[in-house]
């Protein structure tokens, strides 16, 4: 069969991974190719027979089969097959038959192997283990926030003083060393506290204390510390969550130095950190609403700087929690001190540190058991209205399902929450399971935060010991299936704005999060974040290590694709959503997405048989 070399070269160059090859390498490949034609229904590769060529489908369609004869995949023009046999003992692993008349380009095995070794990107494409498709797809760039050890930003030896050092001497030494804080240790080197320049101003000068006052009387005790193996972004998140400016870095009990807010800002200039600072110092809802306009830019920067999805979710969740916290403080300023203690809790993705840009609000109130509806109801009704309507103004829409503190149904006493959670676990009916998936992911935002921890512990203990509940929750996690057809093709839905697309949240991250939640509750994990839950699960040997890796990589890929698509919408001045049109993705990205969905499908099959009401 006569086919011009330029036609072969041009056809290859239109498809990955051939398009990644240098021009001269692609030309050499085109010259070495043999052309083969098969009629519909003919065998192309037979199981365990020697294989000598990588097959590129120029036209037609091919079906691949497993060793047991079951259909494995169906490949259209532009795809390749035979690589697994070439890379593993030179024998056919997946038999192939034409589904229609087909034309193939046959690439010699010697050239194929040579190119895999010579051109790393080309070789990576053909990685034998399909799990590595996801592993490669979830690799991120060398972004400072996630890869810089915190020790790299320590600028000087720490200034160490003892509790009996006077505030005057402390101030002189801070000034002489051009630093902003001193660490207080006892004679054994144990860290007792920290004294900052702002402490000296607020606790000594402002109160007219004598300058011979020992620093032990004015220091901040039990300062938050970070291990020296941590990364810069972990310190940043600690500062965000705890509204602190200085974090001592320790190696076991030995203090190595201090990382300050200015160190972080100077190194990264992360808008998310500065935004949280501004939120927590805002004095009106109008000011908060104005700050919320920065959210898209902050989000876009996080994605563009190749932060992992875990970090993006954590940063956006901290921002969301900061808006809630400040809204609660403003409500208290307007209404006066609360008549009884309470705890404002966030639910769902914010509680899991997995919030992205497209989100609504889910929250509730835990009230003291001393709460009396007649005496205190009006206060918390007004309080909840201020918080929820304020969040709506700041870009966190009111929940269509009314999962908000403004709904009196979700303002309950501590004992009532325990009774409610008990009822959902003991009687796992459809509505109870829906509520469990929302409310069992919870975190304290403002108020008596220990109450939220108590509820988390209660759920962990109660659910772990209820096989009927876990079985029901597992069945519930099977309702949303990944959008893959019989032959691993995407099953798309009509979207008026984007044509054919799939909802990567509804069909990807949500079912995977549901699966992980079931395993986490079954193993007694107290973690809320899905990545951290997977780490807890991996320690229990419930799943083989390779399955843990697959789930982790699939979760990272699905969340990062979701984040990237929302970032593109911001950049193009479109309304962000959770829909993805697969034909806008590269071939490699499509392949990785299919593999991630396949991991979800496999995890759902395991869930179905792992959790039963009797065992």
ROTOR-481270 format. One record per residue: x, y, z of N, C-alpha, C in turn. Coordinates in steps of 0.1 Angstrom, whole numbers, plus 5000, padded with zeros to 4 digits. Layout:
XYZXYZXYZ
...
REM end
This chain:
500949885000500050005000500950125000
500650214991501550334989500950454997
501650505007501250625014502450715015
502350835012503450935013503950955027
505250965029505850985042505251115048
505151225041504551345048503151325054
502351235047501051205053501151135066
502151035066502350965079502751055090
503751135087504351225097503251325102
502451375092501451475096500351405105
499951285102498951215110499451185124
500751145125501351125139501351255147
501751365140501951485147500751545153
499551495148498251545153497851485167
498651385171498251315183499451295193
499051305206500051285217500251135218
501451085221502651155225503551195213
503151155201504051175189504251325187
503251405191503351555189504451615198
504851535208505851585217507351555212
507451475202508751435197509451555189
510751565190511451665181511151625166
511151725158510851715144511651605137
512951605139513851505133513451355137
513151345150512851215156511451165150
510551255148509251225142509451175127
510351245120510651215106511251075105
512151045114512850915115511750805117
510850835126509850735129508950715117
508550815110507650805099508350715088
509650735086510450655076510450505080
510350475093510550335097509150255098
508150325096506750275098506350175086
505750065090505049975080503550005081
502849985070501450015070500749885069
499649865076498849735076497349765075
496649685068495249695067494549575071
493449585079492649475084491249495081
490549395077489049405075488349395089
487149435089486349425102486249275106
486449255119486349125125487649045125
488749095119490049025119490749045132
491548945135492448955147493649035143
494049125152495249205150496349155159
496049125171497049075181496348955188
497148845190496648725196497348705209
496548665220497148655233498348565234
499448625240500648555243501548525231
501148575219502048565208503048675208
504248655202505248765202504648885195
505049005200504649135194505849215190
505849265178507049335173506849485170
505549535171505249665167504249735177
504449865178503449945185502449985173
501149965176500149985166499450125168
499450205158498850335158497650325148
496450355153495150335145495050465136
495250445123495150565114493650585111
492950475109491450485107490850355111
489550365114488850245119488750245134
488450125139488250105154488649965158
489149955170489749825175489149795188
488849665191488449625204489549545211
489849575224490849505231490149415241
490749295244490149205253491049165265
490449125276491249075287491648925284
492448875293492848735292491648635292
490648675300489448585301488448605290
488848685280487948705269486948815270
486848875282485948985283486549115277
485649195272486049325265486649415275
487849465271488549565280488349705276
488449735263488449875258488049875243
487649985239487350005224488050135220
488950125210489850245207489450295193
489250425191489050475178490350525172
490250585160491450635153492150735162
493550735160494350825168494950765181
494450645184494950585196495950475193
496750435203497750325201497450205210
497950095206497849975215499049885212
499249795221500349695220501549735229
501449855236502649895243502849815255
501849755262502049675274502849545270
502449485259503249365255504649395251
504949515245506249555241507149575253
506549635264507249675276507349555286
506549455283506549345293506749205286
507949165284508349035279508049015264
507649115257507449105243506349015238
505348995247504248905243502948985245
501948945236500649025236499949005250
499649115256498849115269497349125267
496949215257495549235254495349205239
494649095237494349055223493549175216
493649195203492949295196492349245184
491049295181490349265169489749385164
489649395150489149515144487549515145
486949625148485549635149484949675135
485849745127485549785114486749785106
486649805092487849805084488849915090
490149875092491049965099492349965092
493050085093494350105088495350135099
496450065100497450085111498750125106
499450205114500850235113501550145123
502550065118503249975127504650035130
504850065143506150125147507050015153
508249995147509049885152509349895167
509449775173509649775188510949835192
512049815184513349865187513250025188
512650075178512550225177511650275189
510550205192509650245203510450245216
511150135219511850125232512950235232
513650255221514750355221514150495224
512950525218512350665220511850675234
511350565240510850575254512050605263
513250555260514450585269515050715266
514950755253515550885249514751005252
513450995251512551115253511651085264
511951135276511251105288509751125288
509351235282507851265282507151155273
507751125262507251015253507150885261
508250845268508250725276507250725287
507050835294506150845305504750815300
504450855288503050835283502650685283
503650605281503450455279503750385292
503650445303503950385316503150255317
503750145321503050015321501850015331
502150065343501150055353500150175352
498950145349497950245346497750345358
498050295370497950385381498850505380
499950485373500950595371500350705363
499350675355498750785347498250885356
497550845367497050945377498251005385
499250925388500350975396501051085388
501251065375501851165367500951295366
499651265365498751385362498651465375
498951415386498751485399500051555404
501151545396502351605400502251755398
502751835407502651985406504052035404
504052165400505352235398506052265411
507152325410507952355422507552485428
506252495432505752615438506252635452
506652745455507352775468506452735480
505152765480504252735491504252595495
504352505486504252365489505652295490
506652355485507952275485509052345493
508952465497509952525505509952485520
511052425525511052395539511052515547
510352515558510152635566511552685572
512452595573513852635578514552725568
514152725556514752815546514452965548
513352995555513053135557513453185571
514053095579514553145592515753225589
515753355594516753445590517953465600
517653425612518653445623518453345634
519453335643519353255655518253315663
517553235671516453295679517053375691
516353475695516753545707516053475719
516953415728516453335739516653415752
515653425760515753485773515053405784
515253435796514653365807513553445813
512653375821511453445826511853565835
512953565841513353675850514053795843
514253785830514753895822513754015823
514254135825513354245826512854285813
511654355812511054395800511954495793
512754575801513654675795514754615788
515354505794516454435788515954365775
514754305776514154235765513954335753
513454455756513154555745514554595739
515554615747516854655741517354545732
517354425737517854315729517054285716
515754305716514954295704515354405694
515554525699515954635690517254615685
518254575693519654555688519754445678
518854345678518954225669518054245657
517354365656516454395645515454275642
514854235653513854125652512554175659
511554095659510254135664509754055676
510553955680510153875691511253805698
511153765711512053695719511353575724
512053455726511553335731511953315746
511053275754511353265768511553115772
512653085777512952945781513352925796
513152805801513652785815515052735814
515652695825517052655826517252525818
516252445817516352315809516152335794
515952455790515752475776514352455771
513352435780511952425776511352555773
510652555762509952685757508752715766
508852835772507752875781506752975775
507353055766506453165761507253245750
506553345746507053435736506753585739
507653675737507353815739507653885726
506653955721506854035708506854185711
507254255701507354405702505954455705
504854395699503554445702503154405716
503654295722503354265736503954375745
505154425742505754525750504954655749
504454685738503654805737502354795744
501654685742500254665747500254635762
501254555767501254505780502154575790
503054655785503954725794503754875793
504054935781503955075779502455125781
501555055775500155105775499555095790
500154995798499654985811500555045822
501555115817502555185825503255095836
503554975832504254885841505654935842
506254905854507754945856508554865846
509654925842510554855832511354745838
511354725851512054605857511054495859
509854495853508954385853509554265846
509554145852510054025845509153995833
509753945823509053915811508053795813
508353715824507553605827506153645831
505953775835504653825838503853875827
504453905815503753965804503853875791
504553765792504753685779503453615776
503353575763502253485759502753345761
502053275769502453135773501953035762
502552915763502252805754502052855739
503152915734503052955720502852835710
502152855699502052755689503452735682
503852615680505152585674504952495662
505952495653505952415641507252335640
507052205636508252115635509152165623
510452145624511352185614511252115601
510452005601510251935588509051985580
508452085586507252145579507652225567
506652255559506852345547506252485550
506652575542506252715545504652735544
504052655535502552675535501852625547
502452535554501852485567501952595578
503052665578503152775587502152885584
502052915571501053015567499652975571
499252845569497952805573497752815589
498852785596498752795611498552945615
499253035608499053175611497553225607
497053175596495753205592494653155602
494853035606493852975615493853035629
494953075633495153115647495353265649
495353335638495553485638496753525646
497853455643499153485650500153535641
501153605646502153665637503553595638
503753515648505053455650504953305654
505753225647505653085650507053035652
507452985664508752925667508852795659
510052765654510352645647511252555655
510852435658511552345668512052215661
513152165666513652035663513651955676
512551875677512251815690511951925700
512751945711512552055720513452175718
514352155708515352265705514752365696
514752495700514252605691515252645681
514852635668515852675658515652825654
514552875655514253015651512753045651
512453165646511153215645510853255631
509653215626509153265613507953355616
508153475611507153575613506253595601
505153665603504253695592504953775581
505853865585506653945575507553845567
508053745574508953645566508153575555
506853535559506053465550505653565538
505253685542504753775532505953815522
507153835528508253865520508653755511
508453635515508853515507507853485496
506553495500505553455491504553565486
504353665494503353765492502053705488
501653605496500353535493499153625497
498353645487497153725489496253665499
496153535499495253465508495553505523
496853515526497153555540496753695543
497053785534496753925536495253945536
494453865528493053885528492453845541
492953735547492453685560492653795570
493853855570494153955580493154075578
492854105566491954215564490554175569
490154055566488754005570488654015585
489653965593489553965607489654095614
490054205606490054335612488954425607
488054365599486954445593485954485604
485454605603484554655613483054665608
482754615596481354625591481154525581
479854485579479554395568479854455554
479654585553479954645540481454625537
482354645547483754625545484054475541
483354385547483554245544483154215530
481954265526481454245512482454305502
483054415505484054475496485254385495
485754325506486854235506486554105498
485354065498484953935491485153955476
485254075471485454085457486954045453
487754025463489153985460489253835459
488153755462488253615462488653555449
487953595438488353535425489853555422
490453675425491853695422492753605431
492353595443493153505452493053365447
491853315444491753185439492553155426
492453255417493153245404494653235407
495153305416496653305419497053175425
496253115434496552985440496652885429
495652885420495652775410496852795400
497052925396498152955387499552925392
499652925405500952905412501152755415
500252665409500352525410500352475424
499552535433499352485446498552355444
498752255453497952135453496552165456
495652065452494252095455493952095470
494752015478494652015492494952155498
495952225492496252355497495252455493
494752445480493752535475492552525484
492052405487490952385495491152435509
492252415515492552465528492552615529
493252675519493252825519491852885517
491152835508489752885506488852855518
489052745524488252715536488552805548
489852835549490252935560489653075557
489653115544489053235541487553235544
486853135540485453115543485153125557
485953045565485753045580486053185586
486953255580487253385585486153485583
485453475572484253555569483153525579
482953395582481953345592482353395606
483553385610483953425623483753575625
484253655615484053795617482653845616
481853765608480453805608479753775621
480153665628479653635642480053745652
481253795651481753895660480954025657
480754065645479954185642478554165647
477954045646476554025651476554045666
477553995673477654015687477854165691
478654235682478754385685477454455683
476654405674475354475672474254435682
474254305686473254255695473654255710
474954265713475354255726475854115729
476454095741476953955744475853855743
476153735739475153625738474653595752
473353565753472753535767473253405772
473553305764474153175768475253145758
476253055762477253015753476752945741
477452955730477152885718478352855710
478152775700479252745690478652745676
479252835668478852845654479752745646
479052655639479852545632479652555617
480652525609480552515595480452365591
479752335580479552205576480052175562
480152055558480352025544481852045540
481952105528483352125522484152215530
483552325536484452415544484952335556
484152255562484652175574485752075570
485652035557486651935553487952005547
487952135547489052205541489152175526
487952165520487952135506487152235498
486952355503486152455496486852505484
486152515473486652585461485852715459
485752765447485152895445483652885444
483152775437481652765435481152685447
480452765456480052695469478852785475
478052715483477052795491477452775505
476652815514476952815529476152705535
476852625544476252525553476752555567
475852585576476252615590475152585599
475452585612474452555623474952615636
474152605646474452655659474352545670
475352525678475252445690474952535701
473952515709473552605720473752535733
474052615743474152565757472952495761
473052395769471852325775471052415784
471552535787470852625795469952715786
469952695773469252775764467752755766
467052865766465552865768465052945756
464152885748463652945736462953075739
462153075750461353195753462253315757
463353285764464253385769465353425759
465853325751467053345743466753335728
465653285724465353255710465453375701
464953495705465053615697466453655694
467353645704468753685702469353595691
469253465692469953375682469253375669
467953415668467353425655467953545648
468053655655468653775649470153755646
470853685655472253655653472453575640
471653475638471753385627471453455614
470453545615470053615603471153705598
471853775608472953865604474053785598
474453675604475553585599475253535585
474053475583473753405570473553505559
472853615562472553715551473853795548
474753805558476053875556476953785547
476953655550477753565541477153565527
475853575526475253585512475853705505
475953815512476453935506477953925502
478653835509480053815506480353705496
479353655489479553565478479353415482
478853395494478453255499476953245499
476353205488474953215487474153135498
472953175500472153105510471852965505
471952865514471752725510470352695506
470152645494468852615489468152505497
468852425504468252325512468052365527
468352495529468152565542469052505553
470152445549471152395560471952515565
471252595573471852725579471352745593
472152825600471752855614470452945614
470153015603468953095602467653005602
467852875599466752785600466652735614
465552765622465552725636465752575638
465452495628465652345629467152315632
468052405627469452375629470152465640
469252505649469752565662469352475673
470252405679469852305689470852305701
470352265712471152255724472252135722
473252135730474352035729473751895730
472851875740472251745742471351705730
470651805724469751775713470551735701
471751795699472551755687472951605689
473351565701473751425703472551335701
471351375705470251295703469851285688
470051395681469751395667470751305659
472051315662473051235656472751085659
472451055671472050925675470950865667
469950945665468750905657469150875643
469950965637470350945623471150815621
472050785631472850655631471950535633
471050545643470250425647469150405637
468650505630467650485620468050555607
468950475599469550535587468550535575
467550615576466650635565467250735555
466650745543467250825532467550965537
466651035544466851175548467951175559
467951075567468951075578470351055572
470450975561471750955555472251085548
471251155541471651275535472151375545
471451385557471851485567473251435573
473451305575474751255580475851295571
475651295558476751325549477151475550
476151555554476451705555476951735569
476251695580476451735593477651665600
477951545595479051475602480451525598
480451605587481651685584481451825590
482051845602481751975609483052025615
483052155617484152225623483752355630
484252375642483952495649484552625643
483752735642484252855637484352965647
483352975656483353075666482553035678
482953075690482253045702482952935710
482152855717482752745725483152625716
484352635711484752545700484852395705
485052375718485252235723484052155720
482852225719481552145717481552075703
482152145693482252075680483151955681
484251965688485151855690484451735696
483651765706482951665714481951595704
481351665695480351605686481151515676
482351565671483151485662483451355669
483951355681484351235688483151145690
481951205693480751125695480351045682
480451125671480151055658481050945655
482350975657483450875654483150745662
482850755674482650635683481350565680
480250645678478950585676478850515662
479350585652479250535638480050405636
481250405642482150295640481550165645
480750175655480150055662478750025656
478350085646477050055640477150005626
477149875625477249815612476149845602
474849845608473749875599473850015593
474350115601474450255596475550255586
476750195588477750195578477350125565
476550015566476049955554475150045546
474250115554473350205547474050325541
475050375548475850485543476650445530
477150315531477850265519476950255507
475750205509474750195498474450335492
474350425502474050565498475150625489
476350585492477550635485477650575470
476750485467476750425454475850495444
475050585449474050645441474550735430
475650805432476250895422477450825416
477250775404478350695397479150785388
480450745385481250825376480750815362
480950915354480350925340481150845330
481250715331481950635321481050525316
481050515302480250415296480950275297
480350175290480850045290482250035285
482650125275483950115269484850235273
484550275285485350385291485250515284
484150535277483850655271483150745281
483250875280482550975288481150975285
480250965296478850985294478551135297
478151205287478051355289476551395290
476351515295475051575297474951695289
473751735285473651855277473651975287
474552075284474652195292474452315283
473452385286473152495276474252595274
475152605283476252705281477452645275
477752515278478952455273478752335263
477452315259477152195251477252075259
477951965253478051845260479151855271
478851815283479851825294479451725305
480351725315480051645327480251725339
479551705350479651775362480651695371
481851755372482951685379482851675394
482051765399481751755414480651645416
479551655409478451565412478851415408
479651405398480051265393481451225396
482251315403483551285406483951305420
484151425424484651455438483651415448
482351435446481351405456481251255459
481151175449481051025452482350975458
483551035454484750985460484851035475
484351155478484351205491483451115500
482251075494481350985501481950855505
482750795495483450675497484450685509
485250785508486250805519485650835532
484450895533483750925545483350795552
482850695544482450565549483550495555
484750485548485950425554486450495566
486350625566486850705578486050675590
484650675588483850645600484050505605
484250415595484350265599485650245607
486650325604487950305610488150395622
487150485626487250565637488150695635
488350735623489150855620488450975625
489151065631488651195636488851305626
489651275616489951375606488751415598
488751545593487651595585487951595570
489251635567489651645554489851515547
489451505534489451375527490851315526
491851405523493251355522493751305535
493451375546493851335559493151205563
491851195559491151075562491750955555
492150975543492850865536494150825543
494850915548496150885556495750805568
494650835575494250755587493850615582
493150605571492650475566493850395563
494850455557496050375552496750305564
496650365576497250305588496550185593
495250165589494450055594494549925586
495149935575495349815566493949775560
492949865561491649835554491849825539
492749905534492949905519494449875517
494749805506496149785503496849915499
498149925501498850055498498550115485
498550025474498350075461496950135459
495950075466494550135465494550275472
495250285483495350415490495950515481
497050475474497650565464496750605453
496050505448495050535437494050635441
493450615453492350705457492950845460
494150855465494750985468494951055455
495550985445495851055432494551085425
493551005425492251035419491651155425
491651165438491151275445491851405441
493151405441493951515437493651565423
493551465414493351495400491951565398
490951505404489551555402489351695408
489951715420489851845426490651945418
491851905413492652005406492052045393
491451945386490751975374489552075376
488852045387487752135391488252275393
489252285401489852415404490352485392
490952415383491552475371490452525362
489352445360488252485352487552615357
487452625370486852745376487852865375
489152835375490052945373489952995359
489852905349489752945335488453035333
487452995340486153075339486353215344
487053225355487353365361488253445351
489253375345490153445336489353495323
488353415319487653445307486353525310
486253565323485053645327483753575325
483753445328482553365327482153325342
480953285343480453245357481053105359
481853085370482452955373481352855376
481652725372480752615377481552495378
480952375379481652255381481552165369
481252225357481052145345482452145337
482752035331483852025322483451955309
483852015298483751955285484951875282
484951745282486151665280486951705267
486151745256486851765244487751895244
487651965255488552085257489852045263
489951925268491151875275492051805265
493351805268494251735260493951585261
494551505251494351365251494851305264
495951345269496551295281495651325293
495151445293494251485305492951405304
492451375292491251295291491551155296
492651105293493050965297493150965312
493751065318493951065333492551085340
491651165334490351175339489551045339
489650975328489050845327489550745337
490850745340491450655349490950695363
490850825366490350875379488950825381
488050835371486750785372486650635374
487650565368487650425369488050385383
488950465389489350435403488050455412
487250555410486050575418485150465416
484950415403484050305401484550175408
485850155408486350035415486150045430
486350165435486150195450484750175454
483750205445482350185448482050035448
482649965439482449815439482949755452
484049795457484649745469483749785481
483249905481482349955491481049865492
480549825481479349745480479449615488
480549555487480749425493481449425507
482049535510482849555522481849575534
480849655532479949695543478549635541
478249545550476949485550476349495564
475049485566474449505579474849395589
475349285584475649175593477149155595
478049235588479449205590480249295582
REM end
